[in-house]
Amino acid sequence: MTVTNVASRSDNGCQSRVRLSYRQHVSRLFQLKAEQEPSSSSSTLPKVLVGGGTGFVGGVLCQSLRQKGYSVTVISRSEGASRLTWDELKAQGLPENTKAVVNLAGQNILATFTFWTESFQRLVRDSRIQTSLAIAEAIQKSPKHKRPDVFVQITGVGYYQFGTTEAQDEYTPGVNKDFFARLVADWEAAAKLPSDCDDVRQVYIRSGVVLGRQGGMVQQLFWPFFFGVGGRTGSGDQVFPWIHVKDLVGVIEHCIENPKVKGVLNGVAPEVITNLDFAQAFAGALNRPCFFPTPGFLMKMVFGSERASMILGSMKVVPTRTIETGYVFKYGTIREAAKEFSVVSHSG
């Protein structure tokens, strides 16, 4: 299965069933804004390739990089301005003057209107493994003068163990016991560059739940919380690894610009919170009550037991190495983050 086919199946399987909503329209406008190039000539600017650059995190990242003076090219299944298709990447390799490659590509595991079938699990897996392999192969095949300084691969905290009360950081070994742990291990293995590419720094960022007004969990929950019918999910006691989208983008940019950063970093905020803490902070930032819980059995009905464990399971993850490398979080507490993403109109 090709990378293009994986991306195409992802779109056809999950988007064709729903009518374009207002918030999707706003999200698309945000993405188009993010694709605008700086006024200076892009041929002389350091280039960053971004796989998955049209998604929630990718849109914020591309906009931030362009504001900082980078030329950004999105690796996508479709052609367009400032884009490179996956097939073109395979055939042509990396563009000239590529400083960094960032890969965010992957089918949304919690996509609505999907069942946790074997075919959907393959799509989730292939959309991550195949894109990672494609980028690693393009870097390996490039002559040394065309190789980037750094390859940043975004994965997930699913690598770690659910249900433990002990803090898990980048030095904690994985468990490899469930679908998600095996997925992250294979995902990172697919992105791993061979020894003859030791001139390229490699960073893996294991991201927690990304919070931001433009997409993801906050976008899905915003209006229920805005109208005062939001609340905890399940018991609310489950520890909830999270990061504000601007901090995830900040960590990525930190990896691009700091030549000493390599290896695994946890993309999670330093404050350890529960699901109830999140719900109370979100409702509080909106000056709304937090009285209406979502039962755990409903999550299992909607997503299946395995996927629901991502929401109902407890996982305590901390960013030890991320802080050790010198990154300073903009939104280190959930109250700071909620204050930022709880505005009704958000321009990014």
C-alpha positions in Angstrom: 0.0 0.0 0.0 1.4 3.4 -1.0 1.5 6.5 1.2 -0.8 8.2 -1.2 -3.4 5.4 -1.0 -3.2 5.4 2.8 -3.9 9.1 2.9 -6.7 8.8 0.3 -8.4 6.0 2.3 -8.2 8.1 5.4 -10.0 11.0 3.7 -12.6 8.9 2.0 -13.4 6.8 5.0 -13.9 9.6 7.5 -14.8 12.8 5.7 -17.2 11.8 3.0 -19.9 10.9 5.5 -20.2 14.3 7.2 -21.3 17.6 5.7 -18.8 20.4 5.9 -19.6 22.2 9.2 -18.9 25.7 10.2 -16.0 24.8 12.4 -14.4 22.7 9.6 -14.8 25.8 7.3 -13.0 28.0 9.9 -10.3 25.3 10.3 -9.8 25.2 6.5 -9.4 29.0 6.4 -6.9 28.8 9.1 -4.9 26.2 7.1 -5.0 28.3 4.0 -3.7 31.3 6.0 -0.9 29.1 7.3 0.1 28.2 3.8 0.9 31.7 2.8 4.7 32.3 2.3 6.7 35.1 3.8 7.2 38.1 1.4 10.9 37.5 1.0 12.2 35.0 -1.6 11.6 31.5 -0.4 14.5 30.2 -2.4 17.0 31.8 0.0 15.2 30.9 3.2 15.9 27.7 5.2 13.3 25.2 4.3 11.3 23.0 6.7 9.4 20.0 5.3 6.2 19.2 7.3 4.4 15.8 6.8 0.8 16.2 8.0 1.1 20.0 7.7 -2.6 20.5 6.9 -3.9 19.1 10.2 -4.6 20.8 13.5 -1.0 20.8 14.9 0.5 21.1 11.4 -1.4 24.3 10.6 -0.2 26.0 13.8 3.3 24.8 13.2 3.5 26.0 9.6 2.1 29.4 10.5 4.7 29.8 13.3 7.6 28.7 11.2 6.7 31.1 8.5 6.4 33.9 11.0 9.9 33.0 12.2 11.3 33.3 8.6 11.4 29.7 7.4 10.2 28.6 4.0 7.7 25.8 4.7 6.7 23.0 2.3 3.9 20.6 3.3 4.2 17.0 2.3 0.7 16.1 1.2 -1.3 13.6 -0.9 -2.5 16.5 -3.1 -0.6 19.0 -5.2 -0.7 22.7 -4.5 1.4 25.8 -3.7 4.2 25.2 -1.2 3.4 21.5 -1.3 5.2 18.3 -2.2 3.3 15.1 -2.8 4.4 11.9 -1.1 5.0 10.4 -4.6 7.1 13.4 -5.5 9.1 13.0 -2.3 9.8 9.4 -3.3 10.8 10.2 -6.9 12.6 13.5 -6.4 13.9 13.3 -2.8 14.4 16.3 -0.5 14.3 19.8 -1.9 17.4 22.0 -1.9 18.1 24.0 1.3 16.1 21.7 3.6 17.1 22.5 7.1 14.6 20.2 8.9 11.9 17.6 8.3 9.0 17.3 10.7 6.5 14.4 10.5 3.1 14.8 12.0 1.2 12.5 9.6 -1.2 9.9 10.8 -4.9 9.0 10.7 -6.8 10.3 13.8 -7.3 7.4 16.1 -10.4 8.9 17.7 -12.0 9.8 14.4 -15.8 10.0 14.6 -18.1 7.8 12.5 -15.5 5.0 12.5 -15.5 1.6 14.2 -12.4 0.0 15.7 -12.3 -2.7 13.0 -9.2 -4.5 11.7 -9.2 -2.4 8.5 -9.3 0.8 10.5 -6.5 -0.4 12.8 -4.5 -1.1 9.6 -5.2 2.4 8.4 -4.1 3.9 11.7 -0.9 1.9 11.6 -0.1 2.3 7.9 -0.7 6.1 7.9 2.0 6.4 10.5 4.5 3.7 9.5 4.4 4.3 5.7 4.9 8.1 6.0 7.7 7.6 8.5 9.4 5.1 6.2 9.0 7.4 3.2 10.7 10.3 4.9 13.5 8.2 6.4 14.2 6.7 3.0 14.2 10.1 1.3 16.8 11.4 3.8 18.9 8.3 3.5 19.0 8.5 -0.3 19.9 12.2 -0.3 23.5 13.2 -0.8 25.0 14.6 2.3 24.9 18.2 1.1 21.1 17.9 0.7 20.4 16.2 4.0 18.6 18.2 6.8 20.1 19.1 10.1 17.3 17.3 12.0 14.4 14.9 11.5 11.7 15.4 14.1 9.1 12.6 14.3 6.0 13.1 16.4 4.7 10.0 18.0 2.6 9.5 21.2 2.6 8.7 24.9 0.8 5.5 24.2 4.3 4.0 24.4 4.0 4.1 28.2 2.0 2.0 30.6 -1.6 2.8 31.4 -2.9 2.3 35.0 0.3 3.0 37.0 0.6 5.8 39.6 4.3 6.1 39.0 5.6 9.0 36.9 7.0 7.8 33.5 9.6 9.9 31.7 11.8 9.6 28.6 14.1 7.2 30.5 11.2 4.8 31.3 11.2 1.6 29.1 8.1 0.9 27.1 5.7 -2.0 27.9 4.8 -3.2 24.4 1.6 -4.8 25.8 -1.2 -3.3 23.7 -2.0 -2.0 20.3 -0.9 1.6 21.1 2.4 0.6 22.8 3.3 -1.6 19.8 2.3 1.1 17.4 4.6 3.7 18.9 7.5 1.3 19.1 7.1 0.3 15.4 6.4 3.9 14.4 9.7 5.1 15.9 11.5 2.1 14.4 10.2 3.0 11.0 11.5 6.6 11.3 14.9 5.5 12.6 17.7 6.5 10.3 20.6 4.1 9.5 24.1 4.6 10.9 25.3 6.2 7.7 23.0 9.1 8.4 24.6 10.1 11.6 25.0 13.6 10.3 21.3 14.1 10.8 20.0 14.7 14.3 17.0 12.6 15.1 14.3 13.5 17.6 11.2 11.7 18.7 8.5 13.7 20.5 6.0 11.6 22.3 3.0 13.9 22.5 0.2 13.8 25.0 -3.4 15.1 24.2 -3.0 18.4 22.3 -5.2 21.2 23.5 -6.0 24.2 21.4 -9.0 26.1 20.2 -8.5 25.3 16.5 -8.9 21.6 16.6 -8.7 18.3 18.5 -10.3 17.6 21.8 -11.0 21.3 22.7 -12.8 22.0 19.4 -15.0 18.9 19.9 -15.9 19.9 23.5 -16.0 23.6 23.2 -19.7 24.1 22.6 -21.0 21.7 25.3 -18.7 23.4 27.8 -19.7 26.8 26.5 -23.4 26.1 27.0 -22.8 24.7 30.5 -23.3 21.0 29.9 -19.6 19.9 30.0 -18.0 17.8 32.7 -15.6 15.0 33.5 -15.4 11.8 31.5 -15.8 8.5 33.3 -14.7 8.8 36.9 -12.6 11.9 36.2 -9.8 10.4 38.4 -7.7 9.3 35.5 -4.4 11.1 35.0 -4.4 13.0 31.8 -1.1 13.7 29.9 -1.7 17.0 27.9 0.1 19.8 26.1 -1.0 23.1 24.7 -0.7 23.2 20.9 1.6 26.2 21.1 3.9 24.4 23.4 4.0 21.3 21.1 4.9 23.7 18.3 7.4 25.4 20.6 9.1 22.0 21.5 9.3 21.2 17.7 10.9 24.5 17.0 13.3 24.1 20.0 14.4 20.8 18.4 15.0 22.4 15.0 17.0 25.3 16.4 19.0 23.7 19.2 21.8 21.6 17.7 22.3 19.7 21.0 18.8 18.3 21.1 18.4 14.7 20.0 16.7 11.5 21.2 13.3 11.1 22.9 11.4 14.1 24.4 8.0 13.9 26.0 5.6 16.4 24.5 3.6 16.9 27.7 3.1 19.8 30.1 4.9 19.7 33.4 1.7 19.9 35.5 0.2 16.5 36.1 -3.6 16.7 36.1 -6.7 14.5 36.1 -9.5 14.5 33.6 -11.6 16.3 36.3 -9.0 18.9 36.7 -9.1 19.5 32.9 -12.9 19.8 32.9 -13.0 22.2 35.9 -10.3 24.4 34.4 -12.1 24.5 31.0 -15.5 25.2 32.6 -14.0 27.8 34.9 -12.3 29.7 32.1 -15.7 30.0 30.5 -17.4 30.9 33.7 -19.6 27.8 33.4 -20.6 25.0 35.7 -19.0 21.5 35.5 -21.9 19.3 36.5 -22.5 16.9 33.5 -20.3 13.9 33.3 -19.9 11.7 30.3 -20.3 8.0 31.4 -17.4 5.7 30.7 -19.7 3.1 29.2 -20.7 5.6 26.6 -17.1 6.1 25.5 -16.8 2.4 25.2 -19.9 2.2 23.0 -18.7 5.0 20.8 -15.0 4.1 20.4 -14.7 0.5 21.6 -12.9 -0.7 24.7 -9.4 -0.4 23.3 -9.7 3.1 22.0 -11.8 4.2 25.0 -8.8 3.3 27.2 -7.0 6.4 25.7 -9.7 8.5 27.4 -10.6 6.5 30.4 -7.2 5.1 31.2 -4.8 6.8 33.6 -1.2 7.5 32.5 1.2 9.7 34.4 3.9 11.1 32.0 6.4 13.9 32.7 8.7 15.9 30.5 12.0 15.3 32.2 14.4 15.4 29.2 12.3 18.2 27.5 13.0 20.4 30.4 16.6 19.3 30.7 17.2 20.4 27.1 16.2 24.0 28.1 12.7 24.2 26.8 10.5 26.6 28.8 6.8 26.0 28.7 4.5 28.8 27.7 1.4 27.1 29.2 2.8 25.0 32.1 -0.5 24.7 34.0 -4.0 23.7 32.8 -5.5 27.0 34.0 -3.1 29.0 31.9 -3.9 26.8 28.9 -7.6 26.9 29.4 -7.6 30.7 29.7 -6.0 30.8 26.2 -8.2 28.2 24.4 -11.5 29.2 26.0 -12.2 32.3 23.9 -15.2 32.1 21.5 -13.5 33.7 18.5 -9.9 32.5 18.0 -7.6 33.8 15.3 -4.7 31.5 16.2 
